[in-house]
């Protein structure tokens, strides 16, 4: 087998750290990052806003440190695995020759796409730039946060509220995106917001043989019907091309799925209560406050209540035009590499939402093109050539945005 490049070996070492939910090994991850900082010559800080859940910040000071800085964000945790479905142990980071016999390798590991490739490409890009004697105008902060995969409440959410975050004086951020089976790099300038609502109705109870009136089920049924009608309308919108003839993406619409129905104690008893949980992901084009009021009014109209298990109120998007000099620099860097860009709304949630709400323009990018989408899937992998290309990608992008 071909000799492993040092950068690839370091990536494999990072992938082997079991930062898997629900009990991530953040201590080992922090030690690894501290060692990388020491080797490269970066400042190192670890902040715990919740015990055992460190936010790690590695800093490369620029020539104009008074200017707003650049954040390169990534999360260190990964989602659980079902090992019986993997061809190799998910934390072995096996390096397996590709089936094409082209001299490339698959690196098979949980977190290889989501999103340790991004976090480690940051490190290797900085290592490369420093070895070339490059100096950047703006200070870089490589930020490694915990718990993104479970909502980020104990990670980025707390970090952006801290004095340490304020001291970074951040002006722009890069975060995770998603692989693209096509030729473009997908760039996410906003994301859909979660609205998890539980509709609860109470009514009369009695024997199942009787025509009981004003029951919980009667109240809940029209609400469920509304949710399913709304879902059908949004699906139809998704399938309808935009005015310019291009296809819509999932981020352009608001999805709704009925995920939990609950009622009853036994077959012959009319239940006193009934509930329905709906997972709604709101496109940022929607007026979130008005939509929430609509759901509350829907529930009240039918004698029920709407309980919001999760509701994200902010719909801030990052400008992708000449008004944003960081976007211009980013776009020019990809143009110079002849990499096409496809801009869109992220269909789910990432830590970028916390950054945008804090006033930091953020773009979500994962430089995987012509690659399958494997985040959270069995046998997640990246090709070694993709990782190496990612280092070059970030070296160019970092140089561009940090010299704005």
Secondary structure by P-SEA (a helix, b strand, c coil): cccccaaaaaaaaaaaccccccccaaaaaaaaaaaaaaaabbbbbbbbccccccbbbbbbbccccccbbbbbccccbbbbbccccccccccccccccccccccccccccccccccaaaaaaaaaaaaaaaaacccccbbbbbbbbccccccccccaaaaaacaaaaaaccccbbbbbbbbcccbbbbbcbbbbbbbbbbbbbbbbccccccccccccccaaaaaaaaaaaaaaaaaaaacccccccccccccbbbbbbcbbbbbccccccccccccccbbbbccccaaaaaaaaaaaaaaaacbbbbcccccccbbbbbcccccaaaaaaaaaaaaacbbbbbbccccccaaaaaaaacbbbbbbbccccccccccccbbbbbaaaaaaaaaaaaaaaaaaaac
